[in-house]
Amino acid sequence: MKRDLISIEDLSLRKILEFLDLARRIEGMPLAERAHLLDGRLLGVLFFEPSTRTRLSFEAAMLRLGGRTIGFSEVASTSVAKGESLSDTIRTVEQYCDAIVIRHPREGAARLAAEVSRLPVINAGDGANQHPTQTLLDLYTLQHLFGRIDGLRIALVGDLKYSRTVHSLVHALAKFSGIEFVLVSPESLRLPEYVKAVPEGRLQARETTDLNEAIATCDAIYMTRIQRERFPDPLEYEKVKDSYLLDRAALRRAKPHLKVLHPLPRVNEIAPDVDATPHAAYFPQVGYGLIMRQAILASLLGGMS
Protein backbone atom coordinates (compact mmCIF):
# COMPACT_ATOMS: atom_id res chain seq x y z
CA MET A 1 0.00 0.00 0.00
CA LYS A 2 1.47 3.37 -1.02
CA ARG A 3 1.94 6.11 1.56
CA ASP A 4 1.26 9.79 0.97
CA LEU A 5 1.84 12.94 3.02
CA ILE A 6 -1.04 15.27 2.19
CA SER A 7 -2.31 16.80 5.44
CA ILE A 8 -0.94 16.99 8.95
CA GLU A 9 -4.44 16.00 10.06
CA ASP A 10 -3.84 12.56 8.52
CA LEU A 11 -1.00 11.93 10.99
CA SER A 12 -1.45 10.66 14.52
CA LEU A 13 0.79 11.94 17.29
CA ARG A 14 2.57 8.59 17.17
CA LYS A 15 3.32 9.02 13.45
CA ILE A 16 4.57 12.58 13.98
CA LEU A 17 6.91 11.35 16.71
CA GLU A 18 8.15 8.63 14.34
CA PHE A 19 9.07 11.29 11.77
CA LEU A 20 10.87 13.33 14.44
CA ASP A 21 12.77 10.25 15.60
CA LEU A 22 13.71 9.31 12.04
CA ALA A 23 15.00 12.84 11.42
CA ARG A 24 17.19 12.59 14.53
CA ARG A 25 18.55 9.25 13.35
CA ILE A 26 19.35 10.60 9.88
CA GLU A 27 20.99 13.71 11.33
CA GLY A 28 23.22 11.46 13.42
CA MET A 29 24.23 9.20 10.52
CA PRO A 30 27.64 9.56 8.86
CA LEU A 31 27.24 11.44 5.57
CA ALA A 32 28.76 8.57 3.60
CA GLU A 33 26.14 6.16 4.94
CA ARG A 34 23.27 8.60 4.42
CA ALA A 35 24.35 9.20 0.84
CA HIS A 36 23.17 5.79 -0.39
CA LEU A 37 19.76 5.44 1.26
CA LEU A 38 17.86 6.20 -1.97
CA ASP A 39 20.34 5.13 -4.63
CA GLY A 40 18.63 4.79 -8.01
CA ARG A 41 15.38 6.47 -6.93
CA LEU A 42 13.89 9.42 -8.83
CA LEU A 43 11.71 12.19 -7.36
CA GLY A 44 9.29 14.26 -9.46
CA VAL A 45 9.22 17.85 -8.19
CA LEU A 46 6.14 19.65 -9.57
CA PHE A 47 5.88 23.28 -8.47
CA PHE A 48 2.93 25.21 -9.91
CA GLU A 49 3.76 28.10 -7.52
CA PRO A 50 7.05 29.91 -6.80
CA SER A 51 9.29 28.48 -4.10
CA THR A 52 12.87 28.71 -2.92
CA ARG A 53 13.31 26.76 0.32
CA THR A 54 10.75 24.01 -0.17
CA ARG A 55 11.73 23.14 -3.74
CA LEU A 56 15.49 23.39 -3.23
CA SER A 57 15.42 21.52 0.07
CA PHE A 58 13.48 18.62 -1.46
CA GLU A 59 15.90 18.50 -4.36
CA ALA A 60 18.91 18.74 -2.04
CA ALA A 61 17.46 16.12 0.30
CA MET A 62 16.96 13.67 -2.56
CA LEU A 63 20.45 14.27 -3.93
CA ARG A 64 22.07 13.90 -0.51
CA LEU A 65 20.34 10.53 -0.10
CA GLY A 66 21.73 9.29 -3.40
CA GLY A 67 18.62 9.85 -5.52
CA ARG A 68 17.88 12.23 -8.38
CA THR A 69 15.12 14.68 -9.31
CA ILE A 70 13.15 15.81 -12.34
CA GLY A 71 10.38 18.38 -12.56
CA PHE A 72 9.50 22.00 -13.14
CA SER A 73 9.11 25.26 -11.25
CA GLU A 74 7.40 27.29 -13.95
CA VAL A 75 4.01 26.31 -15.34
CA ALA A 76 4.56 28.35 -18.51
CA SER A 77 7.15 25.85 -19.70
CA THR A 78 4.86 22.81 -19.30
CA SER A 79 1.82 21.37 -21.05
CA VAL A 80 -0.34 22.87 -18.29
CA ALA A 81 0.01 26.12 -20.24
CA LYS A 82 -1.64 24.32 -23.15
CA GLY A 83 -4.61 23.33 -21.02
CA GLU A 84 -3.53 19.92 -19.70
CA SER A 85 -5.45 18.86 -16.59
CA LEU A 86 -3.74 18.23 -13.26
CA SER A 87 -4.83 14.59 -13.40
CA ASP A 88 -3.19 14.08 -16.78
CA THR A 89 -0.01 15.81 -15.64
CA ILE A 90 0.22 13.49 -12.64
CA ARG A 91 -0.49 10.38 -14.70
CA THR A 92 2.24 11.43 -17.12
CA VAL A 93 4.92 12.31 -14.56
CA GLU A 94 4.38 9.11 -12.58
CA GLN A 95 5.65 7.15 -15.59
CA TYR A 96 9.09 8.71 -15.05
CA CYS A 97 9.73 8.64 -11.28
CA ASP A 98 9.22 6.90 -7.93
CA ALA A 99 7.46 9.64 -5.92
CA ILE A 100 5.96 13.09 -6.51
CA VAL A 101 6.24 16.35 -4.56
CA ILE A 102 3.63 18.90 -5.59
CA ARG A 103 2.97 22.56 -4.79
CA HIS A 104 -0.19 24.06 -6.23
CA PRO A 105 -2.20 27.26 -5.72
CA ARG A 106 -5.50 25.37 -5.56
CA GLU A 107 -6.64 23.92 -2.25
CA GLY A 108 -7.15 20.18 -2.52
CA ALA A 109 -4.83 19.76 -5.51
CA ALA A 110 -2.39 17.56 -3.59
CA ARG A 111 -5.22 15.30 -2.40
CA LEU A 112 -6.43 14.95 -5.99
CA ALA A 113 -2.89 14.11 -7.12
CA ALA A 114 -2.65 11.39 -4.46
CA GLU A 115 -5.99 9.91 -5.52
CA VAL A 116 -4.88 9.79 -9.15
CA SER A 117 -1.31 8.58 -8.69
CA ARG A 118 -0.06 5.10 -7.92
CA LEU A 119 3.09 6.68 -6.43
CA PRO A 120 3.64 8.31 -3.02
CA VAL A 121 2.60 11.98 -3.20
CA ILE A 122 3.92 14.70 -0.87
CA ASN A 123 2.05 17.96 -0.44
CA ALA A 124 4.49 20.89 -0.59
CA GLY A 125 1.66 23.40 -0.11
CA ASP A 126 -1.82 23.66 -1.64
CA GLY A 127 -3.22 27.18 -1.64
CA ALA A 128 -4.08 28.41 1.86
CA ASN A 129 -4.84 24.88 3.00
CA GLN A 130 -1.93 22.73 4.22
CA HIS A 131 1.87 22.55 4.26
CA PRO A 132 2.62 19.37 6.25
CA THR A 133 6.35 19.09 5.55
CA GLN A 134 6.87 22.66 6.79
CA THR A 135 5.01 21.70 9.96
CA LEU A 136 7.18 18.65 10.54
CA LEU A 137 10.34 20.70 10.15
CA ASP A 138 8.88 23.35 12.48
CA LEU A 139 8.26 20.69 15.11
CA TYR A 140 11.78 19.33 14.64
CA THR A 141 13.13 22.87 15.08
CA LEU A 142 11.18 23.37 18.32
CA GLN A 143 12.42 20.03 19.62
CA HIS A 144 16.01 21.02 18.84
CA LEU A 145 15.67 24.45 20.44
CA PHE A 146 13.83 23.47 23.62
CA GLY A 147 14.45 19.74 24.00
CA ARG A 148 10.68 19.27 24.06
CA ILE A 149 7.44 20.36 22.44
CA ASP A 150 4.96 19.65 25.24
CA GLY A 151 4.12 22.62 27.43
CA LEU A 152 5.44 25.40 25.20
CA ARG A 153 3.73 28.79 24.94
CA ILE A 154 3.85 29.79 21.27
CA ALA A 155 2.76 32.98 19.55
CA LEU A 156 1.56 32.79 15.95
CA VAL A 157 1.86 36.24 14.42
CA GLY A 158 0.63 37.92 11.23
CA ASP A 159 -1.45 36.27 8.53
CA LEU A 160 -3.34 33.60 10.45
CA LYS A 161 -6.25 33.54 7.99
CA TYR A 162 -4.44 32.55 4.81
CA SER A 163 -1.23 30.98 6.11
CA ARG A 164 -1.17 27.27 5.30
CA THR A 165 1.91 26.88 7.50
CA VAL A 166 -0.02 28.22 10.49
CA HIS A 167 -3.06 26.05 9.78
CA SER A 168 -0.96 22.89 9.65
CA LEU A 169 1.12 23.88 12.68
CA VAL A 170 -1.92 24.52 14.86
CA HIS A 171 -3.35 21.09 14.13
CA ALA A 172 -0.01 19.41 14.80
CA LEU A 173 0.77 21.24 18.03
CA ALA A 174 -2.73 20.54 19.35
CA LYS A 175 -1.78 16.86 19.46
CA PHE A 176 0.89 17.60 22.09
CA SER A 177 0.27 18.23 25.78
CA GLY A 178 -0.06 21.62 27.40
CA ILE A 179 0.54 23.81 24.35
CA GLU A 180 -0.64 27.40 24.83
CA PHE A 181 -1.21 29.62 21.79
CA VAL A 182 -1.15 33.39 21.59
CA LEU A 183 -2.77 34.34 18.28
CA VAL A 184 -1.55 37.77 17.16
CA SER A 185 -3.14 39.25 14.04
CA PRO A 186 -5.20 42.10 12.66
CA GLU A 187 -8.92 41.55 13.15
CA SER A 188 -9.34 40.76 9.45
CA LEU A 189 -6.65 38.05 9.50
CA ARG A 190 -7.71 36.07 12.55
CA LEU A 191 -7.32 32.30 12.60
CA PRO A 192 -10.43 30.77 10.95
CA GLU A 193 -12.88 29.01 13.23
CA TYR A 194 -12.55 25.76 11.29
CA VAL A 195 -8.81 25.70 12.08
CA LYS A 196 -9.46 26.32 15.79
CA ALA A 197 -11.83 23.35 15.82
CA VAL A 198 -9.07 20.78 16.22
CA PRO A 199 -10.13 17.14 16.63
CA GLU A 200 -8.39 17.02 20.02
CA GLY A 201 -10.74 19.76 21.23
CA ARG A 202 -8.21 21.31 23.59
CA LEU A 203 -6.85 24.36 21.81
CA GLN A 204 -5.74 26.78 24.54
CA ALA A 205 -5.57 30.07 22.70
CA ARG A 206 -5.68 33.77 23.45
CA GLU A 207 -6.37 36.17 20.58
CA THR A 208 -4.83 39.64 20.57
CA THR A 209 -3.57 42.33 18.24
CA ASP A 210 -0.65 43.15 20.60
CA LEU A 211 2.70 41.70 19.54
CA ASN A 212 4.42 43.14 22.62
CA GLU A 213 2.34 40.89 24.88
CA ALA A 214 3.49 37.83 22.96
CA ILE A 215 7.15 38.90 23.11
CA ALA A 216 7.02 39.24 26.88
CA THR A 217 5.19 36.01 27.68
CA CYS A 218 6.04 33.35 25.08
CA ASP A 219 8.76 30.74 24.58
CA ALA A 220 8.61 30.97 20.78
CA ILE A 221 7.27 33.48 18.28
CA TYR A 222 6.28 32.16 14.86
CA MET A 223 6.19 35.16 12.53
CA THR A 224 4.44 35.00 9.16
CA ARG A 225 4.42 37.19 6.08
CA ILE A 226 1.24 39.04 5.12
CA GLN A 227 0.70 37.23 1.82
CA ARG A 228 -0.22 39.62 -0.97
CA GLU A 229 -0.95 36.71 -3.35
CA ARG A 230 -3.71 35.28 -1.11
CA PHE A 231 -5.81 38.45 -0.92
CA PRO A 232 -8.79 38.62 -3.29
CA ASP A 233 -8.90 42.41 -2.78
CA PRO A 234 -5.59 44.35 -3.15
CA LEU A 235 -6.98 47.22 -1.06
CA GLU A 236 -7.48 44.89 1.89
CA TYR A 237 -3.84 43.83 1.60
CA GLU A 238 -2.71 47.46 1.66
CA LYS A 239 -4.58 48.01 4.93
CA VAL A 240 -2.75 45.26 6.81
CA LYS A 241 0.58 44.71 5.02
CA ASP A 242 2.68 46.53 7.65
CA SER A 243 0.77 45.38 10.72
CA TYR A 244 3.75 43.95 12.62
CA LEU A 245 7.47 44.58 12.78
CA LEU A 246 9.68 42.58 15.10
CA ASP A 247 13.01 44.34 15.70
CA ARG A 248 15.86 44.23 18.18
CA ALA A 249 14.34 46.99 20.31
CA ALA A 250 11.07 45.08 20.69
CA LEU A 251 12.98 41.99 21.86
CA ARG A 252 14.34 43.82 24.92
CA ARG A 253 11.24 42.70 26.80
CA ALA A 254 11.64 39.04 25.76
CA LYS A 255 12.58 36.12 27.96
CA PRO A 256 16.25 35.13 27.51
CA HIS A 257 15.28 31.80 25.93
CA LEU A 258 12.72 33.23 23.47
CA LYS A 259 13.21 31.98 19.92
CA VAL A 260 11.85 33.56 16.75
CA LEU A 261 10.82 31.29 13.88
CA HIS A 262 9.55 32.13 10.41
CA PRO A 263 8.70 29.83 7.46
CA LEU A 264 10.24 32.47 5.14
CA PRO A 265 10.41 34.38 2.90
CA ARG A 266 10.23 37.45 5.10
CA VAL A 267 9.40 40.84 3.70
CA ASN A 268 9.47 43.47 6.43
CA GLU A 269 7.97 41.70 9.44
CA ILE A 270 11.37 40.82 10.96
CA ALA A 271 14.01 43.54 10.88
CA PRO A 272 17.53 42.52 9.80
CA ASP A 273 18.88 43.65 13.18
CA VAL A 274 17.17 40.62 14.76
CA ASP A 275 19.40 38.24 12.78
CA ALA A 276 22.42 38.66 15.05
CA THR A 277 20.49 38.21 18.29
CA PRO A 278 20.34 34.88 20.18
CA HIS A 279 16.58 34.89 19.60
CA ALA A 280 16.81 34.41 15.82
CA ALA A 281 16.17 30.79 14.84
CA TYR A 282 14.71 31.09 11.33
CA PHE A 283 17.88 30.29 9.40
CA PRO A 284 18.72 27.21 11.54
CA GLN A 285 15.06 26.32 10.95
CA VAL A 286 15.83 26.19 7.21
CA GLY A 287 18.67 23.76 7.91
CA TYR A 288 16.45 21.49 9.97
CA GLY A 289 14.11 21.46 6.98
CA LEU A 290 16.71 19.67 4.91
CA ILE A 291 17.06 16.96 7.58
CA MET A 292 13.31 16.52 8.00
CA ARG A 293 12.71 16.28 4.26
CA GLN A 294 15.41 13.63 4.03
CA ALA A 295 13.50 11.73 6.73
CA ILE A 296 10.21 12.10 4.85
CA LEU A 297 11.70 10.87 1.57
CA ALA A 298 13.52 7.99 3.25
CA SER A 299 10.30 6.93 4.96
CA LEU A 300 7.96 7.16 1.97
CA LEU A 301 10.45 5.63 -0.50
CA GLY A 302 11.42 2.78 1.76
CA GLY A 303 14.95 3.84 2.62
CA MET A 304 14.26 3.73 6.37
CA SER A 305 11.38 3.15 8.75
C-alpha positions in Angstrom: 0.0 0.0 0.0 1.5 3.4 -1.0 1.9 6.1 1.6 1.3 9.8 1.0 1.8 12.9 3.0 -1.0 15.3 2.2 -2.3 16.8 5.4 -0.9 17.0 8.9 -4.4 16.0 10.1 -3.8 12.6 8.5 -1.0 11.9 11.0 -1.5 10.7 14.5 0.8 11.9 17.3 2.6 8.6 17.2 3.3 9.0 13.5 4.6 12.6 14.0 6.9 11.4 16.7 8.1 8.6 14.3 9.1 11.3 11.8 10.9 13.3 14.4 12.8 10.2 15.6 13.7 9.3 12.0 15.0 12.8 11.4 17.2 12.6 14.5 18.6 9.3 13.4 19.3 10.6 9.9 21.0 13.7 11.3 23.2 11.5 13.4 24.2 9.2 10.5 27.6 9.6 8.9 27.2 11.4 5.6 28.8 8.6 3.6 26.1 6.2 4.9 23.3 8.6 4.4 24.3 9.2 0.8 23.2 5.8 -0.4 19.8 5.4 1.3 17.9 6.2 -2.0 20.3 5.1 -4.6 18.6 4.8 -8.0 15.4 6.5 -6.9 13.9 9.4 -8.8 11.7 12.2 -7.4 9.3 14.3 -9.5 9.2 17.9 -8.2 6.1 19.7 -9.6 5.9 23.3 -8.5 2.9 25.2 -9.9 3.8 28.1 -7.5 7.0 29.9 -6.8 9.3 28.5 -4.1 12.9 28.7 -2.9 13.3 26.8 0.3 10.7 24.0 -0.2 11.7 23.1 -3.7 15.5 23.4 -3.2 15.4 21.5 0.1 13.5 18.6 -1.5 15.9 18.5 -4.4 18.9 18.7 -2.0 17.5 16.1 0.3 17.0 13.7 -2.6 20.5 14.3 -3.9 22.1 13.9 -0.5 20.3 10.5 -0.1 21.7 9.3 -3.4 18.6 9.9 -5.5 17.9 12.2 -8.4 15.1 14.7 -9.3 13.1 15.8 -12.3 10.4 18.4 -12.6 9.5 22.0 -13.1 9.1 25.3 -11.3 7.4 27.3 -13.9 4.0 26.3 -15.3 4.6 28.4 -18.5 7.2 25.8 -19.7 4.9 22.8 -19.3 1.8 21.4 -21.0 -0.3 22.9 -18.3 0.0 26.1 -20.2 -1.6 24.3 -23.2 -4.6 23.3 -21.0 -3.5 19.9 -19.7 -5.5 18.9 -16.6 -3.7 18.2 -13.3 -4.8 14.6 -13.4 -3.2 14.1 -16.8 0.0 15.8 -15.6 0.2 13.5 -12.6 -0.5 10.4 -14.7 2.2 11.4 -17.1 4.9 12.3 -14.6 4.4 9.1 -12.6 5.6 7.2 -15.6 9.1 8.7 -15.1 9.7 8.6 -11.3 9.2 6.9 -7.9 7.5 9.6 -5.9 6.0 13.1 -6.5 6.2 16.3 -4.6 3.6 18.9 -5.6 3.0 22.6 -4.8 -0.2 24.1 -6.2 -2.2 27.3 -5.7 -5.5 25.4 -5.6 -6.6 23.9 -2.3 -7.2 20.2 -2.5 -4.8 19.8 -5.5 -2.4 17.6 -3.6 -5.2 15.3 -2.4 -6.4 15.0 -6.0 -2.9 14.1 -7.1 -2.7 11.4 -4.5 -6.0 9.9 -5.5 -4.9 9.8 -9.2 -1.3 8.6 -8.7 -0.1 5.1 -7.9 3.1 6.7 -6.4 3.6 8.3 -3.0 2.6 12.0 -3.2 3.9 14.7 -0.9 2.0 18.0 -0.4 4.5 20.9 -0.6 1.7 23.4 -0.1 -1.8 23.7 -1.6 -3.2 27.2 -1.6 -4.1 28.4 1.9 -4.8 24.9 3.0 -1.9 22.7 4.2 1.9 22.5 4.3 2.6 19.4 6.2 6.4 19.1 5.5 6.9 22.7 6.8 5.0 21.7 10.0 7.2 18.6 10.5 10.3 20.7 10.2 8.9 23.4 12.5 8.3 20.7 15.1 11.8 19.3 14.6 13.1 22.9 15.1 11.2 23.4 18.3 12.4 20.0 19.6 16.0 21.0 18.8 15.7 24.4 20.4 13.8 23.5 23.6 14.4 19.7 24.0 10.7 19.3 24.1 7.4 20.4 22.4 5.0 19.7 25.2 4.1 22.6 27.4 5.4 25.4 25.2 3.7 28.8 24.9 3.8 29.8 21.3 2.8 33.0 19.6 1.6 32.8 16.0 1.9 36.2 14.4 0.6 37.9 11.2 -1.4 36.3 8.5 -3.3 33.6 10.5 -6.2 33.5 8.0 -4.4 32.5 4.8 -1.2 31.0 6.1 -1.2 27.3 5.3 1.9 26.9 7.5 0.0 28.2 10.5 -3.1 26.0 9.8 -1.0 22.9 9.6 1.1 23.9 12.7 -1.9 24.5 14.9 -3.3 21.1 14.1 0.0 19.4 14.8 0.8 21.2 18.0 -2.7 20.5 19.3 -1.8 16.9 19.5 0.9 17.6 22.1 0.3 18.2 25.8 -0.1 21.6 27.4 0.5 23.8 24.4 -0.6 27.4 24.8 -1.2 29.6 21.8 -1.2 33.4 21.6 -2.8 34.3 18.3 -1.5 37.8 17.2 -3.1 39.2 14.0 -5.2 42.1 12.7 -8.9 41.5 13.1 -9.3 40.8 9.4 -6.6 38.0 9.5 -7.7 36.1 12.6 -7.3 32.3 12.6 -10.4 30.8 11.0 -12.9 29.0 13.2 -12.5 25.8 11.3 -8.8 25.7 12.1 -9.5 26.3 15.8 -11.8 23.4 15.8 -9.1 20.8 16.2 -10.1 17.1 16.6 -8.4 17.0 20.0 -10.7 19.8 21.2 -8.2 21.3 23.6 -6.9 24.4 21.8 -5.7 26.8 24.5 -5.6 30.1 22.7 -5.7 33.8 23.5 -6.4 36.2 20.6 -4.8 39.6 20.6 -3.6 42.3 18.2 -0.7 43.2 20.6 2.7 41.7 19.5 4.4 43.1 22.6 2.3 40.9 24.9 3.5 37.8 23.0 7.2 38.9 23.1 7.0 39.2 26.9 5.2 36.0 27.7 6.0 33.4 25.1 8.8 30.7 24.6 8.6 31.0 20.8 7.3 33.5 18.3 6.3 32.2 14.9 6.2 35.2 12.5 4.4 35.0 9.2 4.4 37.2 6.1 1.2 39.0 5.1 0.7 37.2 1.8 -0.2 39.6 -1.0 -0.9 36.7 -3.3 -3.7 35.3 -1.1 -5.8 38.5 -0.9 -8.8 38.6 -3.3 -8.9 42.4 -2.8 -5.6 44.3 -3.1 -7.0 47.2 -1.1 -7.5 44.9 1.9 -3.8 43.8 1.6 -2.7 47.5 1.7 -4.6 48.0 4.9 -2.7 45.3 6.8 0.6 44.7 5.0 2.7 46.5 7.7 0.8 45.4 10.7 3.8 43.9 12.6 7.5 44.6 12.8 9.7 42.6 15.1 13.0 44.3 15.7 15.9 44.2 18.2 14.3 47.0 20.3 11.1 45.1 20.7 13.0 42.0 21.9 14.3 43.8 24.9 11.2 42.7 26.8 11.6 39.0 25.8 12.6 36.1 28.0 16.3 35.1 27.5 15.3 31.8 25.9 12.7 33.2 23.5 13.2 32.0 19.9 11.9 33.6 16.8 10.8 31.3 13.9 9.5 32.1 10.4 8.7 29.8 7.5 10.2 32.5 5.1 10.4 34.4 2.9 10.2 37.4 5.1 9.4 40.8 3.7 9.5 43.5 6.4 8.0 41.7 9.4 11.4 40.8 11.0 14.0 43.5 10.9 17.5 42.5 9.8 18.9 43.7 13.2 17.2 40.6 14.8 19.4 38.2 12.8 22.4 38.7 15.1 20.5 38.2 18.3 20.3 34.9 20.2 16.6 34.9 19.6 16.8 34.4 15.8 16.2 30.8 14.8 14.7 31.1 11.3 17.9 30.3 9.4 18.7 27.2 11.5 15.1 26.3 10.9 15.8 26.2 7.2 18.7 23.8 7.9 16.5 21.5 10.0 14.1 21.5 7.0 16.7 19.7 4.9 17.1 17.0 7.6 13.3 16.5 8.0 12.7 16.3 4.3 15.4 13.6 4.0 13.5 11.7 6.7 10.2 12.1 4.9 11.7 10.9 1.6 13.5 8.0 3.2 10.3 6.9 5.0 8.0 7.2 2.0 10.4 5.6 -0.5 11.4 2.8 1.8 14.9 3.8 2.6 14.3 3.7 6.4 11.4 3.2 8.7 
